[in-house]
Amino acid sequence: MRSSFLGFNIATQGLYTSKTGLDVINHNITNAANPAYSRQMVNQKASRALPGNNGKGMLGTGSEVVGIHHVRDFYLDTKYWKESTYLGEYTAKKTQLEQLESLFNEPSDSGFNTVFNDFFTSLENLNTNPGNEAYRNSVKEAAISLTGYFNTTASRLQRQQQDLNFAIKTTVEEINSIAHQIQNLNRQIYGAELDGSAANDLRDERLYLVDQLSKLVDTSAEEVTGANGKKEFIVRINEQPLVNHFSVQTLEVRPRKNQKNPEDMPDLYDVYFSTGMKIDTSHPSFRGELRGYLDLRDGNGTNGEYKGIPHYMKKLDRFVQVFAAKFNDVHEKGYDIQGNTNIEFFAGTTAMDFKVADAILQDVKKIALSSQPGQESNTEVLHQLIDLKHDQGMFELGEPGNYMEALISELGIDSKEAKMFEKNQTNLQKVVENQRKSISGVDLNEEVAYMIKYLQLYNASARMITVIDQIYDTTINRMGV
């Protein structure tokens, strides 16, 4: 038998349902600008019906709120994480390659073309007066500027490699920090949902952390049902568990015992899991900012590796080795003013230790120009030195200027490619992000429409209470009057 006040109960439930809907909309509106928030909706259903009198069907008892859920599309979340990982890698590479380009300082008054041309111009000037000490000093100073260019560029490359090494360490620390935050949220969510509730805000915060993690390293996440029947959240990087619900397998960096490339700075880091397993950085799934930093720090451009700092250091060293050897071969055949021969002009075998030989630095009279001793006006060797500027057989790519132009051009192409990939990936991520926002984002116009709807429902339920009150007032107090 139904209660005489069933109508009041139904209308009152309507008030509660509408009020809950308005509270949820209010929460959505105030978090519209929160990037770690997805819109929430009320789960509403008809409450349990009662049997009608004399078996005449079922009588409805109104509505009830059975839950509040946040609107997410896990497929789009997964797609977003994948695109974010590639964007993180290309952004890191674009930024670092732009810095590499600036290190070569070309074109500029102190770039390679300037100092290289100035050096050969000083030799040509010396040809006009081979015995002039001022001209000889000019050659020495121009040679110092040329070697200084390579010393400075190599030093800056080494410094950038050290900066990248520090960036790798910082990125690993950031990954660990996010992992611990996810672990802490897993505990909070687990406790908050013991009574069957949904910790929507905490879940949004957790997924936002996965968004951030996906920029740093390839990331996947899933929620599974544990042995106790409760949901457990697992995050993997490089296909290995990072967060296994309440436990975390952190990363760590360890200085290398052996250098990967001869050009490398000492004590560069390798990345390991806390279990001692080294991360396979060659695995196809290994992407993100961490991959970008590792590629630029370690890539030597051989066997399919990325062209990073070791590649360009090796190219610089190659120029120094070939050019210095060729120049010395010619210079050592000549005779200086005092009739001495077999004099080295350049010293050093790498861009870092490339320098003018001590003998020339101490006495410019030892610059050997003549093909015969005691012939100061004989500049046959000097002409051979000047001709080296356009020696087509010096390098595989031709004359020395062409070699360096090709190196700088190669770097420019790599940088341009990284910019293009970064731009394309930004557009791809925006497409997925817009798809996510169309589902999970708070649309103020939509929320206002729902607000008006719930307000009208609330007013209608309140009006129904007034009507029922009038019915009972008439039935109880006014019948028969």
C-alpha positions in Angstrom: 0.0 0.0 0.0 1.4 3.3 -1.0 1.9 6.2 1.5 -0.6 9.0 1.5 2.4 11.4 1.1 3.9 9.6 -1.9 3.4 12.8 -4.0 5.3 14.8 -1.5 8.2 12.3 -1.5 8.3 12.2 -5.3 8.4 16.0 -5.5 11.0 16.2 -2.7 13.2 13.7 -4.6 12.9 16.0 -7.6 14.2 18.9 -5.5 17.2 16.9 -4.4 17.9 15.6 -7.9 17.7 19.1 -9.4 19.8 20.6 -6.6 22.5 18.0 -7.1 22.5 18.7 -10.9 22.9 22.4 -10.1 25.7 21.7 -7.7 27.6 19.7 -10.3 27.1 22.4 -13.0 28.4 25.0 -10.5 31.5 22.7 -9.9 32.0 22.4 -13.7 31.7 26.2 -14.3 34.2 27.1 -11.6 36.7 24.5 -13.0 36.2 25.5 -16.7 39.8 26.9 -16.9 41.3 24.0 -14.9 43.5 21.9 -17.3 43.4 19.0 -14.9 39.6 18.7 -14.9 37.0 17.0 -17.0 33.3 17.9 -16.9 31.1 15.9 -14.5 27.5 14.7 -15.0 24.8 13.4 -12.7 23.8 9.7 -13.1 20.1 9.8 -12.6 17.5 7.1 -12.8 13.9 6.5 -11.8 13.6 5.2 -8.3 12.1 1.9 -7.5 8.4 1.7 -8.5 5.6 0.5 -6.2 2.9 -2.0 -7.1 -0.4 -0.2 -8.0 -3.7 -0.9 -6.3 -5.5 -4.0 -7.3 -2.6 -5.1 -9.5 -3.0 -2.2 -11.8 0.6 -1.9 -13.0 3.4 -0.1 -11.2 3.4 3.3 -9.7 6.5 5.5 -10.1 8.2 6.9 -7.1 10.2 9.7 -8.7 14.0 9.9 -9.5 17.2 9.5 -7.6 20.9 10.3 -8.1 22.9 7.1 -8.2 26.3 8.7 -8.9 28.3 11.5 -10.4 30.8 10.6 -13.1 33.5 12.5 -15.0 33.3 12.3 -18.8 36.4 10.8 -20.3 37.2 8.8 -23.5 40.1 6.5 -22.6 40.8 5.9 -26.3 41.4 9.6 -26.8 43.5 9.8 -23.7 45.7 7.0 -24.9 46.0 8.6 -28.4 46.9 12.0 -26.7 49.7 10.4 -24.7 51.2 8.9 -27.8 51.1 12.2 -29.7 52.4 14.0 -26.7 55.4 11.7 -26.4 56.5 12.4 -30.0 55.9 16.1 -29.5 58.1 16.1 -26.4 60.9 14.4 -28.4 60.8 16.7 -31.4 60.5 19.8 -29.2 63.6 18.8 -27.3 65.5 18.1 -30.5 64.4 21.4 -32.2 65.5 23.4 -29.2 68.8 21.7 -28.9 69.6 21.9 -32.6 68.8 25.6 -32.7 71.4 26.0 -29.9 73.9 23.9 -32.0 73.3 26.1 -35.0 74.2 29.2 -32.8 77.4 27.6 -31.7 78.8 27.5 -35.2 78.0 31.3 -35.4 77.5 31.3 -39.2 77.2 33.6 -40.9 78.9 36.2 -38.8 82.1 38.3 -38.4 83.6 35.6 -36.2 82.2 32.5 -38.1 84.2 30.0 -40.0 84.1 31.6 -43.4 85.4 34.9 -42.0 88.3 33.5 -40.0 89.2 31.0 -42.7 89.3 33.6 -45.5 91.2 36.1 -43.2 93.9 33.4 -42.7 94.4 32.9 -46.4 94.2 36.7 -47.0 97.0 37.2 -44.6 99.1 34.6 -46.5 98.4 36.4 -49.8 99.4 39.7 -48.2 102.6 38.1 -46.9 103.4 37.1 -50.5 103.8 40.8 -51.4 106.6 41.2 -48.9 107.7 37.8 -47.4 110.4 39.3 -45.2 108.1 41.8 -43.5 107.7 40.9 -39.8 104.3 42.8 -39.5 102.9 40.6 -42.3 104.3 37.5 -40.6 102.7 38.5 -37.3 99.4 39.1 -39.2 99.6 35.5 -40.5 100.3 34.2 -36.9 97.3 36.2 -35.5 95.0 35.0 -38.3 96.1 31.4 -37.6 95.4 31.9 -33.9 91.9 33.2 -34.8 91.3 30.1 -37.0 92.4 27.6 -34.4 90.5 29.6 -31.8 87.3 29.3 -33.7 87.6 25.5 -33.6 88.7 25.5 -29.9 85.7 27.7 -29.0 83.2 25.7 -31.0 84.4 22.4 -29.6 84.4 23.8 -26.1 80.8 24.9 -26.6 79.8 21.6 -28.0 81.2 19.9 -24.9 79.4 22.3 -22.6 76.2 21.6 -24.4 76.8 17.9 -24.0 77.2 18.5 -20.3 74.0 20.6 -20.3 72.2 17.7 -22.0 73.6 15.3 -19.5 72.2 17.5 -16.7 68.8 17.7 -18.6 68.7 13.9 -18.7 69.2 13.7 -14.9 66.6 16.4 -14.3 64.1 14.6 -16.6 64.6 11.4 -14.7 64.0 13.2 -11.4 60.8 14.7 -12.9 59.6 11.3 -14.0 60.2 9.9 -10.5 58.4 12.8 -8.9 55.3 12.3 -11.2 55.4 8.6 -10.4 55.3 9.2 -6.6 52.5 11.7 -7.1 50.5 9.1 -9.0 51.2 6.5 -6.3 50.0 8.9 -3.7 46.8 9.6 -5.7 46.2 5.9 -6.1 46.1 5.6 -2.3 43.7 8.5 -2.0 41.4 7.3 -4.7 41.4 3.8 -3.3 40.4 5.1 0.2 37.8 7.5 -1.2 36.1 4.8 -3.3 35.8 2.1 -0.7 32.1 3.0 -0.2 31.5 2.8 -3.9 31.8 6.5 -4.7 33.8 7.9 -7.6 36.7 10.2 -6.7 36.3 12.1 -10.0 38.5 15.1 -9.1 41.3 12.9 -7.9 41.0 10.7 -11.0 41.3 13.8 -13.2 44.4 15.0 -11.3 45.9 11.5 -11.8 45.3 11.5 -15.5 46.7 15.0 -15.8 49.9 13.7 -14.3 50.0 10.9 -16.9 49.6 13.7 -19.5 52.7 15.4 -18.1 54.6 12.1 -17.9 53.8 11.3 -21.6 55.8 14.4 -22.7 58.9 13.0 -21.0 58.8 9.4 -22.0 56.6 6.8 -23.8 53.7 6.2 -21.5 50.8 3.8 -21.2 48.2 3.5 -18.4 45.4 1.1 -17.6 43.0 0.3 -14.7 42.6 -3.3 -13.9 40.7 -5.2 -11.2 42.9 -6.5 -8.5 42.7 -9.7 -6.5 40.5 -8.0 -3.9 38.0 -6.9 -6.6 39.1 -3.2 -6.3 40.5 -1.2 -9.3 44.2 -0.8 -9.5 46.0 1.8 -11.7 49.2 0.8 -13.6 51.5 3.1 -15.5 54.2 1.8 -17.8 57.1 3.5 -19.5 59.1 1.8 -22.3 56.7 -1.1 -21.7 58.0 -1.6 -18.2 55.9 -0.9 -15.0 56.7 2.5 -13.4 53.7 2.7 -11.0 52.0 -0.6 -10.1 49.1 0.9 -8.0 50.7 1.3 -4.6 54.3 0.6 -5.6 56.8 2.6 -7.7 59.8 1.4 -9.7 61.8 4.6 -10.0 64.5 5.5 -12.5 68.1 6.5 -11.7 71.2 7.7 -13.5 74.6 6.2 -13.3 77.8 7.6 -14.8 79.2 5.4 -17.6 82.3 3.4 -16.9 83.3 3.5 -20.6 82.7 6.2 -23.1 80.3 5.5 -25.9 82.1 7.8 -28.3 85.7 9.0 -28.3 84.4 12.6 -28.4 82.2 12.2 -25.3 82.8 14.0 -22.0 83.5 11.7 -19.1 80.9 10.5 -16.6 77.9 10.8 -19.0 74.8 9.2 -17.5 73.0 6.0 -18.5 69.4 5.5 -17.3 68.4 2.5 -15.2 65.4 1.2 -13.4 65.8 1.1 -9.6 65.9 -2.7 -10.0 69.2 -2.4 -11.8 67.9 -3.0 -15.3 69.2 -0.6 -17.9 66.6 1.1 -20.1 66.9 0.1 -23.7 67.1 3.4 -25.4 67.2 1.8 -28.8 63.8 0.2 -28.3 61.3 1.6 -30.9 58.9 2.5 -28.1 61.4 4.7 -26.3 60.4 8.3 -27.1 59.7 11.6 -25.4 61.9 14.4 -24.2 64.3 11.9 -22.6 64.8 10.3 -26.0 65.4 13.7 -27.5 68.1 14.6 -25.0 69.8 11.2 -25.3 69.8 11.4 -29.1 71.4 14.8 -29.1 73.9 13.9 -26.4 75.0 10.5 -27.7 74.1 10.3 -31.4 77.1 9.7 -33.6 75.2 9.4 -36.9 76.4 5.9 -37.6 74.4 2.6 -37.8 71.1 4.5 -37.9 71.9 6.6 -34.8 70.7 10.2 -34.6 73.2 12.9 -35.6 73.9 14.5 -32.2 76.9 16.3 -30.7 79.4 13.4 -31.1 78.6 13.4 -34.8 79.4 17.1 -35.2 82.4 16.9 -32.9 83.8 14.1 -35.1 83.2 16.2 -38.2 85.1 19.1 -36.6 88.0 16.8 -35.6 88.1 15.4 -39.1 88.5 18.9 -40.6 91.3 19.7 -38.2 93.2 16.5 -38.7 93.1 16.6 -42.5 93.6 20.4 -42.9 96.4 20.6 -40.4 98.2 17.5 -41.9 98.0 18.9 -45.4 99.1 22.4 -44.3 102.0 20.9 -42.3 103.1 18.6 -45.1 103.6 21.6 -47.4 105.0 23.9 -44.7 107.6 21.3 -43.5 109.1 21.2 -47.0 109.8 24.9 -46.9 112.7 26.9 -45.4 112.4 29.7 -43.0 114.5 33.0 -43.1 117.3 31.3 -41.2 117.4 28.3 -43.6 115.7 25.9 -41.2 113.2 23.3 -42.6 110.8 20.5 -41.4 109.0 23.1 -39.2 105.4 22.3 -38.1 102.9 25.2 -38.5 99.8 23.7 -36.7 99.7 21.3 -33.8 96.9 19.2 -32.3 94.7 16.4 -33.6 91.2 17.5 -32.4 89.2 20.7 -32.6 89.7 21.2 -28.9 93.5 21.0 -28.9 94.0 22.6 -32.4 96.6 25.4 -32.2 99.5 27.2 -33.9 102.8 25.3 -33.3 104.9 26.7 -30.5 107.8 27.4 -32.8 105.7 29.8 -34.9 104.2 31.4 -31.8 107.6 32.2 -30.4 109.2 33.4 -33.6 107.3 34.4 -36.8 110.6 34.2 -38.7 110.1 30.4 -38.6 107.2 30.6 -41.1 108.7 28.7 -44.0 108.0 30.1 -47.4 110.9 29.2 -49.6 111.6 26.1 -51.6 115.4 26.6 -51.2 117.4 27.8 -48.1 118.7 31.3 -48.1 116.3 32.7 -50.7 114.0 35.1 -48.8 112.2 36.2 -52.0 111.5 32.6 -53.0 107.8 32.1 -52.2 107.2 28.9 -54.0 106.1 27.1 -50.8 103.9 30.0 -49.8 102.1 29.8 -53.1 101.5 26.1 -52.4 100.1 27.0 -49.0 97.8 29.6 -50.5 96.6 27.0 -53.1 95.4 24.7 -50.3 92.4 26.9 -49.8 91.0 25.6 -53.1 92.5 22.0 -53.0 89.7 19.9 -54.5 91.3 16.7 -53.3 91.7 17.6 -49.7 88.2 16.2 -48.6 85.7 13.9 -50.1 83.5 16.9 -50.6 86.2 18.9 -52.3 88.1 21.9 -50.9 88.2 22.7 -47.1 85.6 25.5 -47.4 83.1 23.1 -49.0 83.6 20.6 -46.2 82.7 23.1 -43.5 79.9 24.6 -45.5 78.5 21.0 -45.9 78.8 20.4 -42.2 76.9 23.7 -41.3 74.4 23.0 -44.0 73.8 19.5 -42.6 73.2 20.9 -39.2 70.8 23.4 -40.7 68.9 20.6 -42.5 68.7 18.6 -39.3 67.4 21.6 -37.4 64.8 22.5 -40.1 63.6 18.9 -40.1 63.2 18.9 -36.3 61.2 22.2 -36.6 59.0 20.6 -39.3 58.4 17.5 -37.2 57.7 19.6 -34.1 55.2 21.7 -36.0 53.4 18.7 -37.6 53.3 17.0 -34.2 51.9 20.1 -32.6 49.1 20.1 -35.1 48.4 16.4 -34.6 48.3 16.8 -30.8 46.0 19.8 -31.1 43.6 17.7 -33.2 43.5 15.0 -30.5 43.3 17.6 -27.7 40.3 19.3 -29.4 38.7 15.9 -29.7 39.3 15.3 -26.0 38.0 18.7 -25.1 34.8 18.2 -27.2 34.1 15.3 -24.9 35.7 16.1 -21.5 36.0 19.9 -21.7 33.6 22.3 -19.9 31.5 24.2 -22.5 30.1 27.2 -20.6 27.2 27.6 -23.1 26.3 24.0 -22.6 26.5 24.3 -18.8 24.3 27.4 -18.8 21.7 25.4 -20.8 21.8 22.6 -18.3 21.6 25.1 -15.5 18.4 26.6 -16.9 17.0 23.1 -17.4 17.7 22.0 -13.8 16.4 25.3 -12.4 13.2 24.8 -14.2 13.0 21.2 -12.9 13.7 22.5 -9.4 11.0 25.1 -9.7 8.5 22.6 -11.2 9.2 20.2 -8.3 8.7 23.0 -5.8 5.5 24.0 -7.6 4.3 20.4 -7.4 4.8 20.4 -3.6 2.7 23.6 -3.4 0.0 21.9 -5.5 -0.1 18.8 -3.4 -0.2 20.9 -0.3 -3.2 22.7 -1.7 -4.9 19.3 -2.5 -4.4 18.0 1.0 -5.5 21.3 2.5 -8.7 21.1 0.5 -9.2 17.4 1.3 -8.5 17.7 5.0 -9.6 21.1 6.0 -12.2 22.3 3.5 -14.3 19.4 2.4 -17.8 19.8 3.7 -17.4 23.5 4.5 
